[in-house]
Amino acid sequence: MRLSATAIRLSTLCVCFFSSLVAPGDLVQAVPSYPVTRVGLSDKEFTTTDGESVSLSDFHGSVVLLHFLASWCGPCAIEAPSLSQLSRKFQGRDFVVLGIAIDDSASDASNFAKTLRIPFPVLVDAQGALKRAFGAQGLPMTIMLNSSGEQISFQDPATGSMTRRIVGPRDWSSPRAQASIEKLLSSPLSSSDAI
């Protein structure tokens, strides 16, 4: 089926018109926040690749970068060194990188973390509770939680645009990524619209 030039111009005009009605940040801010307590995961215990038992509430008061990964995921392995660098840079501050191993055995996730010398905790999401709660499908996937445990918008280090999730590897050691984390740490993060 061939579209006429008039039909193409009309559809382009409609797209441009309706796009102009939405401010760039409106679509991001229209997505509801997901407090960890609301999805029933605040006190649920998970085991790390080091064998420790932790819950997301253990990180209350800190900005948390939740990073969904798997041992069989090539892009996850590529991204791990820059996340490790980011974790070390902000060590001792109210910021935590927390890996979430999904669709993986505990031994494979542990070997992955040891082989790549990942310094941050990696939780094994054996039952897929975090995967379902945060809608993790593509890997690697990154989201950010504020100090109250709410999912928040943050700056994508690759594009500079605000987002609520990133799918695909990023360079977390870049100046843009580090400036974004600094901004998050200096902002009062009591609500999901804090940044």
N, C-alpha and C positions, 0 to 999 in steps of 0.2 A: 504494500500500500504506500502510495506516494503522497506526502503532504504538500499542499500548495504553499507558496511563499507567504501568502497572507495569513494562513493558519500558523505558520512558524513565527511570524512577527507578532501575531496576537498572543500566542503562548509565551513568548519572551517578554512581552509587555506585562502580562499578568504576573509572571514570576517576579519581575523587577518591582512592580507595584506592591505586591504582597510582601516581598522581602523588605521593602522600605518601611513597612508598618511595624516591624520588629527590630528593636534595638539589638546590637550585637550580643550583649550580655543577657538579654531576656530569656532566650531559650535555655541557657545554662541555669539561670536562677529559678526557672519554672520547675525544674526537677526537684522533687521533695528531698529533704535530708533524711538520712537513715541512721538514727541513733542506734548504737549497738544494743542498748537496753530494749529498744522497741522490736528488734528482730530476735530477741531472746538469747543472745549470745554473750552478754556481758560477763556472766559468771561460768559459762560452759568451759570446762577444762580441756585443753589440748596438750599434746605431748610434743616437745621440740625434738629436733634431730639429735640433741645432746641428752635426751631422756628426761628432761625437766618437765614438770607439769605447770602450765601457765594458763591464765585466762586473759581475755582482752581487758578486763577491768584492772589487771595488774599495771596497765599502762595509762590509766586515767591520770589526767594532768599533763600529759605529753601529747604533742602532735605526732601522729603515727602515719607513716607511709606504709600501707599494706600492699605488698607485692606478691601477686599470685604467680607461681612458677611450677615447673616440673623438671625432673631429671632428664627426661627424653626431649626436652624443648631446646633446640639449638639457639634460638634468639635469647632464651633465658640465660644460657651459659655466656653468651656474648655480653649481655647487659650486667652480669654479676660483678665484674671488677669495678665498674663505675658506681654501682650501689654500695659496694664495700667501702670505696673511697668516701662517698657521701656519709655513710654511717660513722666512719672514723673521724671525719671532719667535725661533725656535730656531736660527738661523744661527750657526755657530761652536761649537755644542754637538755632542754625539755623536748627532745625530738628522738624518735625511735624508728628505725627501719625494721619491719617485721615481715619476713618471708612466710608465705603460705603455700606449702607443697600440696598440689591437688592432683588427683588421678595418678597417684604414685604410691609405692610401698614405702614404709618407714625406712627400710634399709637402703633403697635406691635414693630416697631424699637425703638420707644421712651421708651416703657416699658422695652425692652431688655437692653438698655443703662442704664436706671435708676436702674434696678434690679441688674445689674453687676457693678454698680458704675463706669462706663467708664468715665475717665476724659478727653478724647480727643473728638474732634468733630466727629459726625457721620452724614454723609449726607444721605438723602433719595433719592435714584435714582429711582424715581417713573416711569419715562418713559423708563428706561433702557439704557440711553445714555452712561453712563460710562461702564456699563456692556458690551455693544456692542463694544465700542471704544477699550477696553482693553481685549476683548475676555474672560470675566469671565464666567466660566462654573461650575467647581467644587468649593466647599466652604469648609473652608475659602480659599481665594486666596490673595496672597500678591505680590505687585510689588513695585518698588522704582523709584521715579523721582528725578533727580538732581535739583540743584537750578535754572536751566534754563527750567525746566518742561519736560525734556526728560527722557524717560524710560531708565534705566541703569541696567547693571548687578550688582549683589551684592552677598554676601556670604550667603549661606543657613546655618542657625544656627545648623541644625541637621547633615548635611553631611560635611560642610566646603567647598563644591564645589560652583563654581560661577554659577549663574542662573539669568534669567530675570523674573521668576515668581515662586512662591511656591504655590502649592495646598496642603492643609492639615495643621493641627495645628503644631506650633513650640513653643519651649520655648524661648521667646524673653527676658527673664530675665537671660539667661545663659551668662557666661563670653564670649563665642564665639560670641553671637549675639551683645553684647555690644561693644566688640572690633571691630566688623564689622562696626557698626554705627560710632564709633570713627574714623575709617579709612576713611569712607565716608566723614565725616565732616572735616577731615584734608587734603583731596585731592582737588585739583582744579577741579571742576566738570563742566567744560565748554563744554565738549562733552560727547557723550554716551560711549566712550572708556576710560573714565578717570580712571577707576579702573581695 
